[in-house]
Amino acid sequence: MTTEHKLNHAMIEFYEKLSSWEHAIVRDKGYSLTQVHIVEILGANGAMRMKELADKLGVTTGTLTVQVDKMVQAGLILRRPHASDRRSILVEPTAQGLRLYAEHDALHLQLTQDITVGLSAEERQCLLSLFERINSEF
């Protein structure tokens, strides 16, 4: 088997394990994975235009609107008009949404620490550099 095939299988295995972990964590909160990802993006970036958020999620604004409606009803995010662009709507996390973000982000940090505990500081830095390079390709 070539290195590319081995790397392909290793990446798929990692994705599947991470996805399974994420689903298990989210299931206990009563929110969908998409809703938690929306909270993560808004928690990390602050208020965003609907179009920007849809682009980050890789969905249409129509698809996002359905989730945003549910999340506004759940008290996780707010909609407000953009101050300088009357055509744009901003969405931002509420205090409840920010608490969910902080809690979920702490779980991600703990997972990161758990799975990299056996790596040296140099290996963690190398892994970070590789992830940054890989992510820039998307």
C-alpha positions in Angstrom: 0.0 0.0 0.0 1.4 3.4 -0.9 2.0 6.2 1.6 -0.9 8.2 0.0 -3.3 5.2 0.6 -2.1 4.8 4.2 -2.5 8.6 4.8 -6.0 8.5 3.2 -7.1 5.7 5.5 -5.5 7.3 8.5 -7.3 10.6 7.8 -10.6 8.9 7.3 -10.2 6.9 10.5 -9.4 10.1 12.4 -12.4 11.9 10.9 -14.8 9.1 11.7 -13.5 8.9 15.3 -13.7 12.7 15.8 -17.2 12.7 14.2 -18.4 9.9 16.5 -17.0 11.7 19.5 -18.7 15.0 18.4 -22.1 13.3 17.9 -21.9 11.7 21.3 -21.1 15.0 23.0 -23.8 17.0 21.2 -26.5 14.3 21.6 -26.4 14.9 25.4 -27.1 18.6 24.9 -30.3 18.4 22.9 -28.9 20.4 20.0 -28.1 19.3 16.5 -24.4 19.1 15.4 -25.1 21.9 12.9 -26.5 24.1 15.7 -23.4 23.5 17.8 -21.1 24.2 14.9 -23.0 27.5 14.3 -22.5 28.4 18.0 -18.8 27.4 17.7 -18.3 29.7 14.6 -20.1 32.6 16.2 -18.4 32.1 19.6 -15.0 32.2 18.0 -15.7 35.0 15.5 -18.5 37.2 17.0 -21.4 38.5 15.0 -21.5 37.6 11.3 -23.6 38.2 8.3 -25.8 35.3 7.4 -24.0 34.9 4.1 -20.6 34.7 5.8 -21.8 32.1 8.3 -23.4 30.1 5.5 -20.1 30.1 3.6 -18.2 28.9 6.7 -20.6 26.1 7.1 -20.7 25.2 3.4 -24.5 25.6 3.2 -26.9 27.9 1.5 -28.4 30.9 3.3 -31.8 29.2 2.9 -30.6 26.1 4.7 -29.0 28.3 7.4 -32.2 30.3 7.9 -34.0 27.1 9.1 -31.3 26.4 11.7 -31.1 30.1 12.8 -34.9 30.2 13.3 -34.7 27.2 15.6 -31.7 28.7 17.4 -33.3 32.1 18.0 -36.3 30.2 19.5 -33.9 28.2 21.7 -32.3 31.4 22.9 -28.8 30.6 21.5 -28.5 33.4 19.0 -30.0 36.7 18.0 -30.7 38.3 14.7 -30.2 42.0 14.2 -29.9 44.4 11.2 -26.4 45.3 10.0 -25.5 48.8 11.0 -24.2 49.9 7.6 -25.8 47.5 5.2 -29.6 47.5 5.3 -29.7 44.3 3.1 -27.7 42.3 5.6 -28.8 40.6 8.8 -26.2 39.8 11.5 -26.4 36.8 13.8 -24.7 36.7 17.1 -24.6 34.4 20.1 -26.6 35.2 23.2 -25.3 34.8 26.7 -26.7 31.2 26.6 -25.1 30.6 23.2 -21.7 31.8 24.6 -22.0 29.5 27.6 -22.7 26.6 25.2 -19.7 27.7 23.1 -17.4 27.9 26.1 -18.5 24.5 27.4 -18.1 22.8 24.0 -14.8 24.6 23.3 -13.5 23.3 26.7 -14.5 19.7 25.6 -12.5 20.2 22.4 -9.5 21.4 24.3 -9.7 18.5 26.6 -9.9 16.1 23.7 -6.9 17.8 22.0 -4.9 17.5 25.2 -5.9 13.8 25.7 -4.9 12.7 22.2 -1.7 14.7 22.0 -0.5 13.9 25.6 2.1 11.5 24.2 3.6 14.0 21.8 6.5 16.3 22.6 6.2 20.1 22.5 8.0 20.0 19.1 5.7 17.3 17.7 2.7 19.3 18.8 4.1 22.4 17.1 4.8 20.3 14.0 1.2 18.9 14.1 -0.2 22.4 14.4 1.9 23.6 11.4 0.7 20.7 9.3 -3.0 21.3 10.3 -2.6 25.0 9.4 -1.2 24.1 6.0 -3.8 21.5 5.3 -6.6 23.8 6.4 -5.3 26.5 4.1 -6.0 24.2 1.2 -9.8 24.4 1.9 
